[in-house]
Amino acid sequence: MSQKELKEAFVSNLNGTSLGEVSLGSVLAPLCLMSRGLVLVLYYLGKGVLPFTWKVHLLMDFTFLILPLVLSCTILSDFLQVVILSLAAINTSLLFSVYYRKKHSSSVHSRDVFKNFLQINLETNRIPFVSLFRVLVNVKTAISILAVDFSVFPRRYAKAETYGTGVMDFGVGAYIFANALVCPEARRKEVYVSKISYVAKQLLSVWPLALLGMARLISLKVTGYHEHVTEYGVHWNFFFTLAVVRVVASVILALFPVNRSWFCALIIGGLYQTTLEMTELKSFIIHNSDRMGGFLSANKEGVFSVIGYIAIYLAGVQVGLYVMQARTLVKDWIKAVCNLLLGSFGLFAFLYVCQTFIEPVSRRMANLSFCVWTVAQSLFFLSCFGIADIVLVFSKSLANCTLISSSWNPIKNAKSETLSAEKIRDKMEGFCLIQAVNRNQLLFFLLANIFTGFTNAVVDTVSCNNFHSVCVLLCYMFMNCFIIFILHLKKITAKFW
């Protein structure tokens, strides 16, 4: 068996993991974010000096945010529960340290502390936990697309062949959902005179994705790089999916009210599943191994799964509309996050019905169960970030600290902030790895793909031992982060369309 065939077999015919393990893994990144924020708050209380140099901030963000994610999907994957419980315990201790340090210096009663906290005003010009969701989905995707080629990466985390819920299966759907959260329709940026001109604008805006899709296709065929054909097909890839989903969704949202996008998602997902059940389409996608019957036969997974991804995107638009509603008080955001969490639980219940009476989750077809699971899991992941950010707001309000980047700032009196304090806050944001990835998300994803190909060309990933595998993954992620961080320092945004 050639090296190419060996690598293709290594990522094929897998069955995924349990829904519970995927959900449990979603808690890790918010906990890491809380650890980073609470450590900075405690340092501020003790020293009163922030920020550090950009090198220290880069190293700190990489250590708190990237390192645990790499370890949790490699050498610590079998101890995920222990890792999460340990982090939760550490964060609880850090939060109590902040609370009691503040309480000893203040005579305010505990009940009044929480009552005042609920009435705190938050910045209205940004919603940090939405950006955190989008950035961490991108980061976890970047880790997984290379890690999957190493034996240290659990096979249950990789994409399932036909049915199953792998961590990477969720990553694909979550990437679509993340794009929908901040699309122009979700932000109500209807700036064009007519719907036709708006759709035309969206059609033109996806040319970078189409170009990247063609570049990936050509490079794979020229280099003979290993491919998992049943993932998208012979010629199709995820860049093409992103482009088509964006254009088709724009047309749908131009024809129907944006605030009814949830209904469009339900109709599309339901009709697609009905077609799978009542026609030969399901059999054609799963069992027909003929790749020589034309473009559709060669790329059936990529072409037909677009329908499910459109449903996910429209559902994401509806969630984006809800999250982007104007709220100022902490108590209003707590209610919003609770509603997102309830929505997630409701969809998980619906998923149980779908899997029991229709069919299991299938990323390969992007069936109704996959769409429901993706949205449910995305809402849960988003809610976890919302909870983490509210906890950080509480700690920051206690410490009277507004210098933690990528987090809401408690504003008791917006006019009281001095110009120097605002400059320090801007400097903290400029030294933030999360903001760096957020500035150039598509470029970060592109860099990850390029470095993944390069690493596979120079490293025998399948035979690499665990220690060297983790070292390679950390070096790979550090290079991605370093490049994107330097661009952020220089205030360079790689968007020219």
Salt bridges, closest charged atoms under 4 A:
GLU21 OE1 - ARG156 NE 3.02
ASP61 OD1 - ARG36 NE 2.65
ASP78 OD1 - ARG156 NH2 3.42
GLU123 OE1 - ARG126 NE 3.03
GLU123 OE2 - ARG425 NH2 2.46
ASP149 OD1 - HIS226 NE2 3.42
GLU161 OE1 - HIS228 NE2 3.03
ASP169 OD1 - ARG363 NE 2.63
GLU185 OE1 - ARG246 NH2 3.30
GLU227 OE2 - LYS221 NZ 3.15
GLU231 OE2 - LYS159 NZ 2.16
GLU277 OE2 - LYS282 NZ 2.85
GLU301 OE2 - ARG291 NH2 2.72
GLU301 OE2 - ARG364 NH2 3.13
GLU359 OE1 - LYS282 NZ 2.97
GLU417 OE2 - ARG425 NH1 2.93
GLU429 OE2 - ARG126 NH1 3.21
